Amino acid sequence: MRILEEGLRAGLNMEAGGELARNLKSLYDYATVRLTQANLRKESEPLDEVARLIEPLRDAWNAIGDRLPS
């Protein structure tokens, strides 16, 4: 949750990011709620759901990083 709150969401520029930033904020908000539910209810399903939602973003950032000059 700290990664979502202090890293990903804190890094959003809502003015410059436009619709993309708004969509990412909504995703991070939803993921935070689901992680909280997983913790309170001691359930693993919300954890799996958040992983499925966030992994494509991680993969996209990794692909961008692979294209950067060394």
PyRosetta script that sets phi, psi and omega in degrees:
from pyrosetta import init, pose_from_sequence

init()
pose = pose_from_sequence("MRILEEGLRAGLNMEAGGELARNLKSLYDYATVRLTQANLRKESEPLDEVARLIEPLRDAWNAIGDRLPS")
pose.set_psi(1, -34.3)
pose.set_omega(1, 178.8)
pose.set_phi(2, -65.3)
pose.set_psi(2, -36.2)
pose.set_omega(2, 177.5)
pose.set_phi(3, -62.4)
pose.set_psi(3, -44.4)
pose.set_omega(3, 178.4)
pose.set_phi(4, -63.2)
pose.set_psi(4, -47.8)
pose.set_omega(4, -174.5)
pose.set_phi(5, -73.7)
pose.set_psi(5, -54.3)
pose.set_omega(5, -170.5)
pose.set_phi(6, -90.1)
pose.set_psi(6, -18.8)
pose.set_omega(6, -179.1)
pose.set_phi(7, -104.8)
pose.set_psi(7, -69.8)
pose.set_omega(7, -173.0)
pose.set_phi(8, -68.3)
pose.set_psi(8, -53.5)
pose.set_omega(8, -177.5)
pose.set_phi(9, -67.4)
pose.set_psi(9, -40.6)
pose.set_omega(9, -179.4)
pose.set_phi(10, -64.1)
pose.set_psi(10, -25.8)
pose.set_omega(10, -179.3)
pose.set_phi(11, -83.2)
pose.set_psi(11, -4.9)
pose.set_omega(11, -179.3)
pose.set_phi(12, -75.9)
pose.set_psi(12, 136.4)
pose.set_omega(12, 172.6)
pose.set_phi(13, -105.8)
pose.set_psi(13, 99.8)
pose.set_omega(13, -172.9)
pose.set_phi(14, -66.4)
pose.set_psi(14, -29.4)
pose.set_omega(14, 179.0)
pose.set_phi(15, -74.7)
pose.set_psi(15, -53.1)
pose.set_omega(15, -176.3)
pose.set_phi(16, -76.9)
pose.set_psi(16, -27.6)
pose.set_omega(16, -174.2)
pose.set_phi(17, -80.9)
pose.set_psi(17, -17.0)
pose.set_omega(17, 176.1)
pose.set_phi(18, 54.8)
pose.set_psi(18, -137.1)
pose.set_omega(18, -176.1)
pose.set_phi(19, -62.3)
pose.set_psi(19, -38.9)
pose.set_omega(19, 179.8)
pose.set_phi(20, -60.7)
pose.set_psi(20, -46.2)
pose.set_omega(20, 179.1)
pose.set_phi(21, -63.0)
pose.set_psi(21, -40.3)
pose.set_omega(21, 178.3)
pose.set_phi(22, -63.6)
pose.set_psi(22, -42.3)
pose.set_omega(22, 178.7)
pose.set_phi(23, -65.3)
pose.set_psi(23, -42.7)
pose.set_omega(23, 178.2)
pose.set_phi(24, -64.6)
pose.set_psi(24, -40.4)
pose.set_omega(24, 177.4)
pose.set_phi(25, -60.3)
pose.set_psi(25, -43.2)
pose.set_omega(25, 177.8)
pose.set_phi(26, -61.9)
pose.set_psi(26, -41.9)
pose.set_omega(26, 178.2)
pose.set_phi(27, -63.1)
pose.set_psi(27, -45.8)
pose.set_omega(27, -179.3)
pose.set_phi(28, -65.5)
pose.set_psi(28, -37.8)
pose.set_omega(28, 176.5)
pose.set_phi(29, -61.7)
pose.set_psi(29, -47.3)
pose.set_omega(29, -179.9)
pose.set_phi(30, -62.3)
pose.set_psi(30, -44.5)
pose.set_omega(30, -179.4)
pose.set_phi(31, -61.9)
pose.set_psi(31, -38.7)
pose.set_omega(31, 178.5)
pose.set_phi(32, -63.2)
pose.set_psi(32, -43.3)
pose.set_omega(32, 177.5)
pose.set_phi(33, -61.2)
pose.set_psi(33, -45.5)
pose.set_omega(33, -178.3)
pose.set_phi(34, -65.2)
pose.set_psi(34, -38.1)
pose.set_omega(34, 178.1)
pose.set_phi(35, -67.1)
pose.set_psi(35, -37.7)
pose.set_omega(35, 176.5)
pose.set_phi(36, -63.2)
pose.set_psi(36, -43.8)
pose.set_omega(36, 177.7)
pose.set_phi(37, -61.8)
pose.set_psi(37, -41.8)
pose.set_omega(37, 179.0)
pose.set_phi(38, -59.9)
pose.set_psi(38, -41.7)
pose.set_omega(38, 179.9)
pose.set_phi(39, -67.4)
pose.set_psi(39, -47.3)
pose.set_omega(39, -177.7)
pose.set_phi(40, -66.3)
pose.set_psi(40, -39.1)
pose.set_omega(40, -175.2)
pose.set_phi(41, -95.0)
pose.set_psi(41, -4.0)
pose.set_omega(41, -178.3)
pose.set_phi(42, 56.2)
pose.set_psi(42, 47.5)
pose.set_omega(42, -179.0)
pose.set_phi(43, -115.4)
pose.set_psi(43, 145.7)
pose.set_omega(43, 178.4)
pose.set_phi(44, -95.9)
pose.set_psi(44, -18.7)
pose.set_omega(44, -177.2)
pose.set_phi(45, -58.7)
pose.set_psi(45, -43.8)
pose.set_omega(45, 177.6)
pose.set_phi(46, -62.7)
pose.set_psi(46, -32.1)
pose.set_omega(46, 177.5)
pose.set_phi(47, -64.1)
pose.set_psi(47, -43.6)
pose.set_omega(47, 178.7)
pose.set_phi(48, -63.4)
pose.set_psi(48, -40.4)
pose.set_omega(48, 179.7)
pose.set_phi(49, -63.1)
pose.set_psi(49, -45.7)
pose.set_omega(49, 179.9)
pose.set_phi(50, -63.2)
pose.set_psi(50, -40.7)
pose.set_omega(50, 177.8)
pose.set_phi(51, -60.4)
pose.set_psi(51, -43.5)
pose.set_omega(51, 179.0)
pose.set_phi(52, -63.5)
pose.set_psi(52, -32.8)
pose.set_omega(52, -179.5)
pose.set_phi(53, -77.2)
pose.set_psi(53, -37.1)
pose.set_omega(53, -174.2)
pose.set_phi(54, -88.0)
pose.set_psi(54, -29.4)
pose.set_omega(54, -176.8)
pose.set_phi(55, -56.3)
pose.set_psi(55, -41.1)
pose.set_omega(55, 177.5)
pose.set_phi(56, -61.5)
pose.set_psi(56, -33.0)
pose.set_omega(56, 176.2)
pose.set_phi(57, -67.7)
pose.set_psi(57, -42.7)
pose.set_omega(57, 177.2)
pose.set_phi(58, -59.9)
pose.set_psi(58, -45.1)
pose.set_omega(58, -179.4)
pose.set_phi(59, -62.6)
pose.set_psi(59, -39.2)
pose.set_omega(59, 178.8)
pose.set_phi(60, -64.6)
pose.set_psi(60, -43.9)
pose.set_omega(60, 178.1)
pose.set_phi(61, -64.3)
pose.set_psi(61, -38.5)
pose.set_omega(61, 176.6)
pose.set_phi(62, -63.2)
pose.set_psi(62, -39.3)
pose.set_omega(62, 178.8)
pose.set_phi(63, -65.8)
pose.set_psi(63, -38.7)
pose.set_omega(63, 176.7)
pose.set_phi(64, -64.8)
pose.set_psi(64, -43.4)
pose.set_omega(64, 179.9)
pose.set_phi(65, -62.4)
pose.set_psi(65, -34.5)
pose.set_omega(65, 178.7)
pose.set_phi(66, -67.4)
pose.set_psi(66, -22.5)
pose.set_omega(66, -178.1)
pose.set_phi(67, -91.6)
pose.set_psi(67, -10.2)
pose.set_omega(67, -179.3)
pose.set_phi(68, -72.3)
pose.set_psi(68, 142.5)
pose.set_omega(68, 177.7)
pose.set_phi(69, -66.3)
pose.set_psi(69, 147.8)
pose.set_omega(69, -179.2)
pose.set_phi(70, -81.6)
pose.dump_pdb("model.pdb")
